[in-house]
Protein backbone atom coordinates (compact mmCIF):
# COMPACT_ATOMS: atom_id res chain seq x y z
CA UNK A 1 0.00 0.00 0.00
CA UNK A 2 1.26 3.48 -0.83
CA UNK A 3 2.19 5.94 1.90
CA UNK A 4 -0.59 8.25 0.72
CA UNK A 5 -3.19 5.51 1.22
CA UNK A 6 -1.82 4.70 4.66
CA UNK A 7 -2.04 8.37 5.66
CA UNK A 8 -5.56 8.49 4.20
CA UNK A 9 -6.66 5.51 6.31
CA UNK A 10 -5.33 7.14 9.46
CA UNK A 11 -7.19 10.35 8.54
CA UNK A 12 -10.37 8.37 7.95
CA UNK A 13 -10.08 6.84 11.43
CA UNK A 14 -9.84 10.36 12.88
CA UNK A 15 -12.87 11.43 10.83
CA UNK A 16 -14.85 8.42 12.07
CA UNK A 17 -14.08 9.44 15.67
CA UNK A 18 -15.15 13.02 15.03
CA UNK A 19 -11.60 14.37 15.25
CA UNK A 20 -12.06 16.77 12.36
CA UNK A 21 -8.86 18.81 12.75
CA UNK A 22 -6.71 15.68 12.71
CA UNK A 23 -8.72 14.20 9.85
CA UNK A 24 -8.34 17.35 7.74
CA UNK A 25 -4.61 17.48 8.42
CA UNK A 26 -4.33 13.81 7.47
CA UNK A 27 -6.30 14.18 4.27
CA UNK A 28 -4.18 17.18 3.30
CA UNK A 29 -1.01 15.17 3.98
CA UNK A 30 -2.30 12.25 1.86
CA UNK A 31 -3.01 14.71 -0.96
CA UNK A 32 0.51 16.14 -0.65
CA UNK A 33 1.81 12.61 -1.15
CA UNK A 34 -0.55 11.87 -4.05
CA UNK A 35 -2.51 14.80 -5.45
CA UNK A 36 -4.65 12.42 -7.52
CA UNK A 37 -5.85 10.28 -4.60
CA UNK A 38 -9.58 10.80 -5.11
CA UNK A 39 -10.67 9.23 -1.83
CA UNK A 40 -8.54 11.75 0.07
CA UNK A 41 -10.22 14.64 -1.77
CA UNK A 42 -13.59 13.10 -0.92
CA UNK A 43 -12.66 12.76 2.75
CA UNK A 44 -11.29 16.29 2.83
CA UNK A 45 -14.50 17.72 1.34
CA UNK A 46 -16.65 15.84 3.84
CA UNK A 47 -14.54 16.78 6.86
CA UNK A 48 -14.35 20.44 5.84
CA UNK A 49 -18.10 20.44 5.27
CA UNK A 50 -18.75 19.05 8.75
CA UNK A 51 -16.39 21.62 10.20
CA UNK A 52 -18.39 24.36 8.48
CA UNK A 53 -15.72 25.47 6.00
CA UNK A 54 -18.08 25.18 3.05
CA UNK A 55 -15.98 27.17 0.57
CA UNK A 56 -12.96 24.91 1.07
CA UNK A 57 -15.21 21.84 1.06
CA UNK A 58 -16.65 22.90 -2.30
CA UNK A 59 -13.14 23.42 -3.69
CA UNK A 60 -12.16 19.90 -2.59
CA UNK A 61 -15.39 18.46 -4.01
CA UNK A 62 -14.74 20.19 -7.34
CA UNK A 63 -11.28 18.59 -7.44
CA UNK A 64 -12.87 15.22 -6.70
CA UNK A 65 -15.24 15.69 -9.65
CA UNK A 66 -12.24 16.53 -11.86
CA UNK A 67 -10.57 13.28 -10.79
CA UNK A 68 -13.73 11.15 -11.04
CA UNK A 69 -16.01 12.82 -13.59
CA UNK A 70 -17.95 9.60 -14.18
CA UNK A 71 -18.69 8.91 -10.50
CA UNK A 72 -22.26 9.91 -9.57
CA UNK A 73 -21.38 10.12 -5.86
CA UNK A 74 -18.73 12.75 -6.54
CA UNK A 75 -21.34 14.95 -8.19
CA UNK A 76 -23.84 14.23 -5.40
CA UNK A 77 -21.31 15.32 -2.78
CA UNK A 78 -20.63 18.52 -4.70
CA UNK A 79 -24.36 19.16 -5.05
CA UNK A 80 -24.92 18.74 -1.32
CA UNK A 81 -22.18 21.23 -0.49
CA UNK A 82 -23.36 23.75 -3.07
CA UNK A 83 -26.85 23.49 -1.60
CA UNK A 84 -25.45 24.15 1.89
CA UNK A 85 -23.80 27.29 0.51
CA UNK A 86 -27.12 28.39 -1.02
CA UNK A 87 -25.91 27.99 -4.61
CA UNK A 88 -29.10 26.28 -5.69
CA UNK A 89 -28.78 26.44 -9.52
CA UNK A 90 -25.24 25.04 -9.33
CA UNK A 91 -26.39 22.38 -6.88
CA UNK A 92 -29.22 21.38 -9.21
CA UNK A 93 -26.76 21.11 -12.12
CA UNK A 94 -24.46 18.87 -10.11
CA UNK A 95 -27.39 16.68 -9.03
CA UNK A 96 -28.64 16.45 -12.61
CA UNK A 97 -25.19 15.23 -13.66
CA UNK A 98 -25.19 12.67 -10.86
CA UNK A 99 -28.62 11.43 -11.92
CA UNK A 100 -27.60 11.20 -15.56
CA UNK A 101 -24.45 9.25 -14.68
CA UNK A 102 -26.45 6.93 -12.45
CA UNK A 103 -28.96 6.24 -15.21
CA UNK A 104 -26.19 5.54 -17.71
CA UNK A 105 -24.42 2.99 -15.50
C-alpha positions as CSV (number, residue, x, y, z in Angstrom):
1,X,0.0,0.0,0.0
2,X,1.3,3.5,-0.8
3,X,2.2,5.9,1.9
4,X,-0.6,8.3,0.7
5,X,-3.2,5.5,1.2
6,X,-1.8,4.7,4.7
7,X,-2.0,8.4,5.7
8,X,-5.6,8.5,4.2
9,X,-6.7,5.5,6.3
10,X,-5.3,7.1,9.5
11,X,-7.2,10.3,8.5
12,X,-10.4,8.4,7.9
13,X,-10.1,6.8,11.4
14,X,-9.8,10.4,12.9
15,X,-12.9,11.4,10.8
16,X,-14.9,8.4,12.1
17,X,-14.1,9.4,15.7
18,X,-15.2,13.0,15.0
19,X,-11.6,14.4,15.2
20,X,-12.1,16.8,12.4
21,X,-8.9,18.8,12.7
22,X,-6.7,15.7,12.7
23,X,-8.7,14.2,9.8
24,X,-8.3,17.4,7.7
25,X,-4.6,17.5,8.4
26,X,-4.3,13.8,7.5
27,X,-6.3,14.2,4.3
28,X,-4.2,17.2,3.3
29,X,-1.0,15.2,4.0
30,X,-2.3,12.3,1.9
31,X,-3.0,14.7,-1.0
32,X,0.5,16.1,-0.7
33,X,1.8,12.6,-1.2
34,X,-0.6,11.9,-4.1
35,X,-2.5,14.8,-5.5
36,X,-4.6,12.4,-7.5
37,X,-5.9,10.3,-4.6
38,X,-9.6,10.8,-5.1
39,X,-10.7,9.2,-1.8
40,X,-8.5,11.7,0.1
41,X,-10.2,14.6,-1.8
42,X,-13.6,13.1,-0.9
43,X,-12.7,12.8,2.7
44,X,-11.3,16.3,2.8
45,X,-14.5,17.7,1.3
46,X,-16.7,15.8,3.8
47,X,-14.5,16.8,6.9
48,X,-14.3,20.4,5.8
49,X,-18.1,20.4,5.3
50,X,-18.7,19.0,8.7
51,X,-16.4,21.6,10.2
52,X,-18.4,24.4,8.5
53,X,-15.7,25.5,6.0
54,X,-18.1,25.2,3.1
55,X,-16.0,27.2,0.6
56,X,-13.0,24.9,1.1
57,X,-15.2,21.8,1.1
58,X,-16.6,22.9,-2.3
59,X,-13.1,23.4,-3.7
60,X,-12.2,19.9,-2.6
61,X,-15.4,18.5,-4.0
62,X,-14.7,20.2,-7.3
63,X,-11.3,18.6,-7.4
64,X,-12.9,15.2,-6.7
65,X,-15.2,15.7,-9.6
66,X,-12.2,16.5,-11.9
67,X,-10.6,13.3,-10.8
68,X,-13.7,11.2,-11.0
69,X,-16.0,12.8,-13.6
70,X,-18.0,9.6,-14.2
71,X,-18.7,8.9,-10.5
72,X,-22.3,9.9,-9.6
73,X,-21.4,10.1,-5.9
74,X,-18.7,12.7,-6.5
75,X,-21.3,15.0,-8.2
76,X,-23.8,14.2,-5.4
77,X,-21.3,15.3,-2.8
78,X,-20.6,18.5,-4.7
79,X,-24.4,19.2,-5.1
80,X,-24.9,18.7,-1.3
81,X,-22.2,21.2,-0.5
82,X,-23.4,23.8,-3.1
83,X,-26.9,23.5,-1.6
84,X,-25.4,24.2,1.9
85,X,-23.8,27.3,0.5
86,X,-27.1,28.4,-1.0
87,X,-25.9,28.0,-4.6
88,X,-29.1,26.3,-5.7
89,X,-28.8,26.4,-9.5
90,X,-25.2,25.0,-9.3
91,X,-26.4,22.4,-6.9
92,X,-29.2,21.4,-9.2
93,X,-26.8,21.1,-12.1
94,X,-24.5,18.9,-10.1
95,X,-27.4,16.7,-9.0
96,X,-28.6,16.5,-12.6
97,X,-25.2,15.2,-13.7
98,X,-25.2,12.7,-10.9
99,X,-28.6,11.4,-11.9
100,X,-27.6,11.2,-15.6
101,X,-24.5,9.2,-14.7
102,X,-26.5,6.9,-12.4
103,X,-29.0,6.2,-15.2
104,X,-26.2,5.5,-17.7
105,X,-24.4,3.0,-15.5
